[in-house]
Amino acid sequence: MFDLNIEGAELFALPFGDIVPYFSIYSATLAAFVLIFILISAFDHPERQLNIIFGGDAYYEKEIKEDDTRFSRFMAIACGFATLGAVLTGDIFNFTLFAVLVGITNIAIVASAGNRHVLNAAFQYGIVAMIATVPLFGAAAIILATTGTLSIWTLAGMGAVPLLAKALLILGVMGEGIAPLYIGKAEIIRAQGAPFVLMIHFSSLLLFLRVTEIVLVI
Amino acid sequence: MIETFHTGMFAASLCIIIAFFSFMKETDDLHRLLLTDLASVMALFLIALVGTDLAEALILPGLVVTISKLMALAEIYLVKEGIWGNQPARTLDIEVLQSAPAILASILVLYGIFLSGFSGGAVAGLGVIFYIICKGHQERFELIETVSGYAWVAWIGAFFIMLIFPSQWFLAVMIAGGAILIKVTAKLSLIGTMRGESDV
């Protein structure tokens, strides 16, 4: 599989049954980024928001305690680990499971804001993410039924996976990783605990990069 | 394997189209939340269609992630609607528990009678427990006591048949099995009456 353009040179492969976890240049880069962002969300301080009062030059700084952000910090770290799993796994079904996990943690990060409008947006996003499990698992089922395996290592370069399965896989990841759109709707960037929202954008970006790799490889 | 999968795919696609159509028509948030469960069942349906050992092993993790997502959504719905922390009037004030017990209890009791003997009594007793817990109960212990007493007599009678007329062992075994079924059912159904009522 390392003769394919997208992967780059082989760094590591663990031949442990038919599911082979592997590192190419591409996936190792993604994994390194995820680790960096997990560390960032684990150790950074919550943002101190500045509210400017219109019509004058006064402003005030919001005081945010560490305890208030404990839940969103935990969920950001969990989201980071789910993204790490999605990047590292060599199994298509596990990838779909990790994508759903990223969806769950994204919902939690959004919902931890506590504002009613934000909760409404989180609920709508959650329904979309829940429906997206149909194309995700459907893609895995079609791949399993037509090729008899779910291992990316075995499927690499064979071209045996039908186009429908690839399309469904991308559709499912779109459903799970669509959170940033809902954030635009919710204005959660201004909400309390803002730095952890970074993880939502980051995880959906990495999910898209990873699903691009999978679709090009299998 | 593939032919079966394709045949099932048509049925699954039909179900998915119906489910997604219902999403389009439904506007109430609670009902849409319930419909997401339908969608997740469709996803599991697609995996189950493959019908191999591997597919069977994939059902459980798939079920776990979809159920956990459904629970997260339900929590968000509770907070969003401001009904978080509302205590129901009864402990088990769930709509399903008002409508389902008659069907579920009758299935359990019928299956228990089909099994017969001790395990059958336990299954049938579970059905009765479930019914009494959900529907509440009046004081009808006399009936249970009477039935239990007759069952005990039948059980002893079966032993006498076995000792005196050994050739009729099959009849004796049947009587004993039926009697112990009723006995265990009566004993277990008392568990269902153990909660709540002040004069019990």
Interface residues (C-beta under 8 A of the other chain):
Chain A: F93 L97 V100 L101 G103 I104 I107 A108 A111 G114 R116 L119 N120 A122 F123 G126 I127 A129 M130 I131 T133 V134 L136 F137 G138 A140 A141 I142 L144 A145 T146 L150
Chain B: M1 I2 F5 I16 A19 F20 F23 D29 R32 L33 T36 A39 S40 M42 A43 L44 L46 I47 L49 V50 T52 L54 A55 L58 P61 G62 V65 T66 S68 K69 L70 A72 L73 E75 I76 Y77 V79 K80
